């Protein structure tokens, strides 16, 4: 479609990207929908929804694992390097890689269900581990979506991003996307969200566990096991520095706009975003 445009929302977790997703949707934007077999619902953390696609969440999880290592995720970035597209593809396609949520892979402490708050900081299983048992929502979710191997994950990624070019004003948001940005087609433009580091840290610990970015190993060698990522200790300053390295790479190579978290909720400050998107953007409560 002539004049169509697709956007990527880039941010750390808990930086307001879901608020921006709501804002874009209210203004006519079309969220990526892969029609995967698992759905992303709202929660106490995002009561209006996440405006993400669960199939793409799972796809990006595995692309990060395959490109870097099984210990890495968008919540544990120690050792990550920025690769050019060709090298990233080469690393992803290295042989004998496969990952899924199975009985052998999911790590649930024996006392998890009776001490959930000790682990997660909440009185319910925000990590989703109990929903990874046979017959439950997330059991073998990567296979069910079709992203459990490098070839399948890359095909899923390419197919769903290529499909966006036929839509006028579409967007995709996911805090994982920053770490595979070299794979994104050049026609995509980026909306980058900035938030104060102390607020990011507080909100991430509330969502992913109170021991995140500490040395307080609580089981095995991890400080949080949100979605079975087995997140090892990492200094928050290192985490945020690595994230900013990826963001600066995006800024040097892509068309982008950068907005402040607070501005997402103030229609008086929508001018820059409206100009970038070439349409009127405004917040409705």
C-alpha positions as a printed Julia matrix, in Angstrom:
285×3 Matrix{Float64}:
  0.0     0.0    0.0
  1.43    3.38  -1.0
  2.29    5.45   2.03
  2.18    2.48   4.41
  4.64    2.56   7.28
  5.71    0.11   9.95
  7.27    0.92  13.31
  9.24   -0.85  16.02
  8.81    0.25  19.64
 12.18   -0.14  21.39
 12.7     0.12  25.14
 13.85   -1.72  28.2
 11.2    -3.77  29.97
  8.91   -1.64  32.15
  9.61    1.62  30.33
  6.1     2.43  29.14
  6.03    0.52  25.87
  2.6    -0.92  26.67
  1.28    2.59  27.28
  2.71    3.55  23.89
  1.07    0.46  22.37
 -2.28    1.63  23.74
 -1.62    5.14  22.44
 -0.74    3.9   18.93
 -3.74    1.57  18.84
 -6.11    4.36  19.9
 -4.68    6.47  17.09
 -5.32    3.85  14.41
 -2.16    1.74  14.59
 -2.41   -1.98  13.91
 -0.53   -4.24  16.31
  1.37   -7.23  14.97
 -0.75  -10.39  15.16
  0.91  -13.67  14.21
 -2.25  -15.7   14.93
 -0.18  -17.96  17.19
 -1.77  -20.58  19.4
 -1.09  -18.75  22.69
 -2.55  -15.42  23.72
 -1.11  -12.55  25.74
 -3.61  -11.33  28.33
 -3.6    -8.28  30.58
 -2.32   -8.48  34.15
 -1.99   -6.4   37.29
  1.17   -4.95  35.76
 -0.54   -3.9   32.51
 -4.31   -3.8   33.1
 -4.99   -2.44  29.59
 -2.89   -5.2   27.98
  0.67   -5.6   26.73
  0.03   -4.88  23.03
  2.51   -7.62  22.21
  2.21  -10.85  20.25
  2.99  -14.02  22.22
  4.18  -15.85  19.13
  6.73  -13.12  18.47
  7.7   -13.07  22.16
  8.59  -16.76  21.9
 10.32  -16.29  18.55
 12.53  -13.51  19.89
 13.32  -15.52  23.04
 14.83  -18.23  20.89
 16.58  -15.93  18.43
 18.39  -14.38  21.42
 19.24  -17.86  22.79
 20.48  -19.08  19.42
 22.48  -15.93  18.63
 24.11  -15.62  22.04
 23.65  -18.47  24.53
 20.98  -20.34  26.46
 21.88  -18.32  29.58
 21.02  -15.05  27.81
 17.64  -13.4   27.49
 16.31   -9.86  27.37
 16.61  -10.02  31.19
 20.2   -11.28  31.32
 22.51   -9.65  28.77
 25.98  -10.21  30.23
 28.39  -11.0   27.39
 26.14   -9.82  24.56
 27.87   -8.23  21.57
 26.37   -6.28  18.69
 26.68   -8.39  15.56
 26.23   -7.41  11.94
 23.28   -9.13  10.27
 25.39  -11.75   8.48
 27.26  -12.78  11.64
 24.06  -12.84  13.69
 22.44  -15.15  11.12
 25.53  -17.38  11.14
 25.41  -17.68  14.92
 21.67  -18.32  14.99
 21.98  -21.07  12.4
 24.73  -22.98  14.18
 23.82  -26.69  14.27
 21.96  -28.74  16.87
 20.02  -25.92  18.49
 16.53  -26.57  19.8
 14.7   -25.15  22.8
 11.28  -25.77  24.29
  9.47  -25.8   27.63
  9.5   -29.46  28.6
  9.67  -31.42  31.84
 13.45  -31.68  31.43
 13.93  -27.97  30.74
 11.6   -26.2   33.18
 13.19  -25.62  36.59
 10.65  -25.37  39.4
 11.91  -25.39  43.0
 10.22  -28.16  45.08
  8.71  -25.59  47.45
  7.77  -23.06  44.76
  4.0   -23.39  44.98
  3.91  -23.07  48.78
  6.45  -20.22  48.85
  5.58  -18.34  45.67
  5.87  -14.93  47.31
  9.39  -15.71  48.55
 10.48  -16.36  44.97
  8.44  -13.92  42.87
  7.55  -11.16  45.34
  3.84  -11.8   44.68
  1.23  -14.23  45.97
  0.62  -15.72  42.52
  2.83  -17.34  39.89
  3.8   -14.27  37.88
  6.73  -16.25  36.44
  4.39  -18.73  34.75
  6.3   -21.85  35.85
  3.2   -23.76  36.99
  1.66  -23.1   33.58
  4.55  -24.95  31.92
  3.45  -28.38  33.16
  1.94  -30.89  30.68
 -1.47  -29.79  29.51
 -1.0   -26.22  30.68
 -0.83  -23.01  28.61
  2.93  -22.78  28.11
  3.92  -26.45  27.9
  5.95  -26.93  24.69
  4.85  -23.45  23.64
  7.85  -22.88  21.37
  7.06  -26.01  19.35
  3.36  -25.22  19.2
  4.08  -21.79  17.75
  6.76  -23.26  15.5
  9.87  -21.38  16.67
 11.79  -24.08  18.56
 14.63  -24.37  16.0
 16.76  -21.65  14.33
 15.31  -22.22  10.89
 11.72  -22.11  12.14
 12.31  -19.04  14.32
 13.92  -17.09  11.47
 11.12  -18.02   9.07
  8.47  -16.98  11.62
 10.27  -13.69  12.23
 10.68  -12.86   8.55
  7.15  -13.88   7.59
  5.47  -11.78  10.27
  7.58   -8.67   9.68
  7.23   -8.89   5.89
  3.45   -9.06   6.3
  3.48   -5.64   7.98
  4.42   -3.83   4.76
  0.89   -4.29   3.43
 -0.67   -2.4    6.33
 -0.96    1.35   6.7
  0.42    2.37  10.12
  1.36   -0.85  11.87
  3.65   -1.45  14.81
  5.42   -4.11  16.8
  6.56   -3.73  20.4
  8.67   -6.08  22.47
 11.61   -5.3   24.8
 13.43   -8.28  23.25
 13.57   -6.71  19.79
 16.51   -4.41  20.57
 18.9    -7.37  20.71
 18.08   -8.65  17.22
 17.63   -5.27  15.54
 20.07   -6.1   12.68
 17.54   -8.66  11.43
 14.74   -6.09  11.05
 13.95   -4.9    7.48
 15.36   -1.47   6.67
 11.97    0.11   6.01
 10.99   -0.16   9.67
 11.31    3.03  11.72
 11.96    3.06  15.46
 10.17    4.71  18.37
 12.53    4.68  21.36
 11.24    5.27  24.89
 13.42    6.79  27.62
 12.72    6.35  31.32
 14.68    7.14  34.48
 16.98    4.25  35.41
 15.8     4.11  39.02
 12.19    3.77  37.86
 13.1     1.01  35.41
 14.94   -0.91  38.12
 12.08   -0.59  40.62
  9.47   -1.7   38.09
 11.56   -4.59  36.74
 12.1    -5.98  40.24
  8.39   -5.69  40.94
  7.56   -7.6   37.75
 10.38  -10.15  37.52
 11.28  -10.7   41.16
 12.82   -8.71  44.05
 16.25  -10.36  43.63
 16.73   -9.31  40.02
 20.07   -7.46  39.55
 21.35   -8.63  42.93
 23.71  -11.43  43.97
 20.96  -13.1   46.01
 20.84  -16.51  44.34
 17.62  -18.11  45.52
 17.72  -21.5   43.75
 20.21  -23.28  41.54
 22.31  -20.41  40.13
 19.51  -17.93  39.42
 18.06  -14.81  41.07
 14.8   -15.0   39.08
 13.24  -17.68  36.92
 10.61  -15.61  35.16
  9.35  -17.71  32.24
 12.11  -20.24  32.93
 14.88  -17.86  31.82
 17.02  -18.94  34.81
 18.3   -15.38  35.18
 21.75  -15.26  36.73
 23.13  -12.35  38.78
 24.0    -9.27  36.75
 24.78   -5.73  37.83
 22.01   -3.34  36.77
 24.5    -0.73  35.58
 26.05   -3.32  33.26
 22.6    -4.34  32.04
 21.57   -0.78  31.24
 24.95    0.02  29.62
 24.61   -2.95  27.26
 21.05   -1.89  26.44
 22.17    1.66  25.61
 24.93    0.27  23.37
 22.26   -1.46  21.3
 20.07    1.65  21.27
 22.97    3.82  20.09
 23.62    1.34  17.28
 19.97    1.66  16.24
 20.21    5.45  16.32
 23.27    5.42  14.06
 21.68    3.15  11.51
 17.91    3.72  11.52
 15.3     6.44  11.28
 14.0     7.02  14.8
 12.28    9.29  17.28
 13.01    9.24  21.02
 10.36   10.16  23.56
 10.25   10.47  27.34
  8.11    8.11  29.42
  6.26   11.0   31.07
  5.31   12.48  27.69
  3.26    9.41  26.81
  0.52   10.59  29.17
  0.46   14.28  28.23
 -1.25   15.25  24.98
  0.53   18.62  25.1
  3.78   16.78  24.35
  2.64   14.66  21.39
  3.94   17.02  18.71
  7.26   15.26  18.09
  5.67   11.81  17.89
  2.81   13.06  15.69
  5.29   14.65  13.3
  7.38   11.46  13.12
  4.3     9.32  12.44
  2.76   11.91  10.12
 -0.6    11.67  11.89
 -2.24   13.12  14.97
 -1.45   11.1   18.08
 -3.27   11.7   21.33
 -3.98    9.86  24.56
 -7.44    8.76  25.61
 -7.85    7.6   29.22
